[in-house]
Each structure stands twice: as C-alpha cells, then as structure tokens.
Amino acid sequence: MSEEQHGSEENGGIRINKFLASCGIDSRRVADRLIGEGRVEVNGKVIDTPGMRVTEKDFVKVDGRHMTPMEEVVVLLNKPRGYVCSREAQGAIGTVYDLLPPRLRHLNYVGRLDADSEGLLIMTNKGN
C-alpha cells in the first residue's frame, strides 16, 4: 500500500506505529515489531511498512482485533516525599503508581521527581 492511499501529515495521516501506540500497544518499537511479524492489517491487507501513514478512515487490526485510539487521559498528582517515579519499587520506597487507582496505572509520568522531592507530577497516556 502506498503512502498516497493513507494520507499524509497535511491531511491528518499519522505513522502506523504512532497510531498503534495511541491504541494502547506498548510502544512504537513494539508496534514496529508487530508489523515486522506480519500481525498488523490495514483495510484487510497485512502490511510490512512501519513508515506507512493511516487516517481515521482506515480500518486497522492487530492479531485480528480492531484498533481504536484510547481516550487521552491526563492526571495531576501531588507526589508526596518518599515515593519514586518508577514502575518498580526501590527497597522500602513506594512508587507513584501505588498512589493511583488500578485503572490509572497504565499512565506514564512527564518529568521526574526523586524520592526526597514533593510536588506536581503530570501523568498521561499521550506520547507513547
């Protein structure tokens, strides 16, 4: 499939790996791997080009599942001292994810505060 069939940046097209990351696929790198393994279809055809662009009119599937972008979520967290910006605890110190309800633990933090710092931390699902 050519890039003309899927739009360009001027008319809203985005790279397929960025689109897949916005749908909750782990990252653009993982999306590239899925494409390379032949597990991604656009409009019923298996694709092999990670640089391909898609628009909202395209029908994208991974492993037979229809992909749709997740709703953008932004959380402002007042991080107290004693918690680290990390997915994994470091010794007895908790993580910022311990402060979030389970439904928000997929978010990523923007910036970083060390364990001894407190303050505003932005967490979002944008920018995978």
PyMOL commands that set and color helices and strands:
alter all, ss='L'
color gray80, all
select helices_A, chain A and resi 3-6+9-11+16-22+28-36+96-99+102-104
alter helices_A, ss='H'
color red, helices_A
select strands_A, chain A and resi 14-15+40-42+45-46+53-54+60-62+65-66+74-79+83-84+94-95+108-110+119-124
alter strands_A, ss='S'
color yellow, strands_A
deselect
rebuild
show_as cartoon
